[in-house]
Amino acid sequence: MRGIVLAGGTATRLYPATLGVSKQLLPIYNKPMVYYPISLLMLAGIREILIISTPHDLPGFERLLGTGEQLGVRFSYAAQPKPGGLAEAFIVGKDFIGSDSVCLVLGDNIVHGANLAKLLQDAAHQREGCTLFGYRVTDPQRYGVAELDANNTILSIEEKPKAPKSNLAVIGLYFYDNSVVEIASTIPRSARGELEITDVNNVYVQRGTARMQVFSRGYAWLDTGTHDSFLDAANFVQVIERRTGELIASLEEIAFRMKYITAAQLAERGEAMKQTDYGQYLLAVARGDA
């Protein structure tokens, strides 16, 4: 399976903070926002990752992430010249995907909870259809909303409905078989001229091959669309990390735990940042002290 991080857009709701830099390059507490969605792909066992962003912002991601060799993964990069909808990622990334299955994660998605890696790996191992993730919210009209029956079968998904049929939001984390490329290439554009991910998901719903994994209590899914929610996300990460002494979405640690890199390689990364708490934590993990 291959992974795509969609980190485009202009983030106008975060102006002036995003006038000069991509939203996904801004820090959520002690690491760039894009680390969080990348961590989900790495925890799922995905090592071939495509970063899609605007032509203006793409060099910033390349400077930050490089080839991925230092993490035991491989990053590729592609430009989305203008916003064309989430599903356009499969058109931009068609050659990258090839004949593989694919996971799409939005560049501002932050998910945290126990046994998260197992849920992600289970979804990655599904070979047919799609696996979507749902989270119960108090304001479902802001999201794509899934209606389920008593057996957790998806009946429908509506995009930002005025009268939601449930409070189950479909979050920006999607696992698909290879047919998603053909589906995204054939669905019509919406009234706003975009390829809507909800339209893609509903094709799978109609085929009866869409699965829903609902995050239960104890999981956190954080939105970073406003200045306040941005701060909330940073505060959440800070509290969890200080209380537990463990980092959330440390790509270097995940690479080590997943056996993508050795303890010596992890220590080398920690040594390069030893003047920070982040670097000291990596060194402690490499020594077996954390």
N, C-alpha and C positions, 0 to 999 in steps of 0.2 A: 504494500500500500504506500502511496505517496501522499504528501501533505502540502496544503496551500495555506499561507497566511495572507489574507486580504487586508492590506494596510494602506488603502488609498483614501480618497476623499479630502475635503478641505477643512472639516471640523469647524465650521463657522460659529457653532454654538460656544466654542471655547476661545473665540477672539477676545483680546489681542494675543493670548498666549500662543496660539497656533499660526500667527501671521508669518512667522519666519521659520517654523520647524514643524514637521509632521507630528500630529497628536501622539502617534504610537512610539515616537522617540522621546517623549517627555517621561520623566520618572514617576513611577508609582512607588513611593517611599524610597527604596535604595537600589532600584534597578529600572531600566527602561520598560515602558509598558509592553513592548513587543516580546519581552522575555516571557510574559505570562502565557500568551497563546502558543508560543513555540514550545514551552514546557509541556503543554497538553499533548502536542504531537510526539514529543520525545518520550513521554510516559506511555503513550500508546504503542511504542516500538517503531515509530516512523523515523527514518533517517535521511530520506530524500525529501527536501523541503524547498518549496518555491515561495519567494516573497514577492507579492505584487503590490506596487505602489505607483505614485505619480512619477512622471519623468523627472520632475524637480526634486522629489524627496528620495528617490531610489539610491542616489550616491551615499546618502546618510546611512541607510541600512547596510550598504556594502561596507562602509567604513566600520560600522559597529560590529557586524557579524562575520565579515570576510567569507572565506570558503566553507567554514564550518569544521575544518580539519581539527581545530583545537578542541572541538566537542565530540569528535567522532561521528559527525554527520556531514551532509553536503548541502550547502545552500545554493540555490539558483535564484535568478532575479528576472523580473519581467515588468514592463511598464503598462499601466492602464491610463491612456492619455486623458480621459475624462470619465466622470462617474457614469457607468452604464448598467448598474445593478449588480447585486452580489453574484448572481448566476453567470455573469459575464466572465467571472474568474475561470470557468471551465473552457471558455472560448480562448481567452488569453493563454491559459495553461494547457491547451490541448496537446501540444507536442511533448510537454513535460510529463503529462499523465500517461500518454501512450496507451498501452493496453491494460494498465493497472487500475485497481480501485483507488479511491482518493478520499481524503478527509479535508474539508474546508473549515477553517476557523477564522473568525473575524479578529482583526488586530487589536481590538479593545476588549476582548473577552477575558475575564478573570474568574476562574473557578477553583474552589478549594474544598476539600472534604476527605474523610477517611475512605480508604479503598478506592480512591479515584483512579489509580493506575489500572486496577483490575477492570473497572467499568469501561475504560477507554480501550484496553486491550481486547476485551470481549467484543466491543463494537468493531474494532479493526479486523477481527478474525471472521466476521460475517462476510460471506462471499456473494450474496445475492440481495438486491434491494438496498434500502437505506436504513440507517439508525439515526434518529433524531433525539435530542435531549430537551426535556421540559422542566420548567421551574415555576412554582406557583408564586404569583405576584399580586399586589393590591391594585395595580393599574394596567390590566391586560390590554386595554385599548391602545396602548403604545406599541404593541408587539404583534407578531404572528401568533395566533391563538389556536391551540389544538383542542378538538372535541373528541373525547374517548368514550367507548362503551364500557360496560362492566368488566370486560376481559382485557381492558387496556388497549384495545384495537383502535387505531385512529380512524375516526369517521370523517373528519374534515379539518382543514386548516384555513383560517381566515386572516388576512393581513390587516392589522389595525382596525378591527371591527368597532362600530359605534355601539353595538349591543353584543358584547362577547358571550359566547356560549359556555365559557369556562374561564377560570383564572390561570390557566396553564400556558405560559409563554414558551414558545420554541426559541431556544437560545442560539447564538451564533456558532454552533459546533455541529457539523454534519458529516456523517460517514456514508459514502455512496459506492455502489459498484460502478463498473466502467460505463454503463449505459447512460450515466449522467451527462457525458459529453454530447451524446446524440440528442438527449432531451433538451439540454440547454441550447443546442443549435437549432431546434425546431419550434420552441415555444415562442409565441408572439411577444413583442415588447408591450409594456404597459402604457397607460395614457401618458405617463411622465417620461416615456422613451427608454425604460430600463427593463432588463431581464430580471424578473422577480424570483427570488429563491422560493417563495411560497408556491409559485406556479410549478416549479420543478418538484417540490415536495408533494404537491397534490397529484402529480402524475404517478408517483410511487404509491400514494394512497389509493388512487383509482385502480392500480394494478394489484393491490393487496400485498405489496412487498415493503411497506413502510412500517418500521418498528419505533416505539417510543420508550425511552428510558427516562423515567421521572426522577429527578434528584429529590431525595427525601430530606427530612429535617436533619440538620447537622452539616448540610452542604451550603456553601455560599456561592452565589453568582452575582458579580458586581458589575454595574453599569457605570460607564465613565463618560457619559454624554454631556454633562454639565460641570461647571466649576465645583459645585457642592458635591456631586457624586464622585468627582475626581479626588477631592479631599477625603471623602468617606472611604474610598478604596485604599488610599495611602494609610489612613488611620487604622483600618482593619488589618492591613499587612503588618504595620508596626506593632500592634497589640499582640497579634498571634506570634510573631517572631520573638518578641521580648518575653512573652509568657512561656513559650515552649523551648526557646533556645535553638529552634530550627528555622531555616530559611524556606520561604515559599518561592517556587519558580526559579531557583538557582540552577541555571543551565549546566554549569560545571558540575555541581553535585549530582544532578540527575544523570548526566553523562557517565559519571563514575559509578553510581548505583546500578545503572543499566549495563555496566561493563563496556561502554563505548570507549572509555579512556582508562588509563592505569592510575594508580595512586601517585606515581611519579609525575605524570602529566597534570594531574589535579594540583599537586603541590607547586608545580611550575606556574600554573595560573594563579594560585594563591599568593605566591611570592611576588608576582607582578603587581598585586594590589595589597600588599601586606600592611600598608599604612592605613587601611580601612578595616572596619569591623567585618565587612564582607570578605576581604582577603584573609583575615585571621580565621574566619569560620572555615574557609576552604582548606586552609592549612591544618586545622584541627580535624576535619573530616579525613584528610589524607593520612594523618597520623593514627586515625582510629579513635580519636578522643571525642567525636561528636556523631 
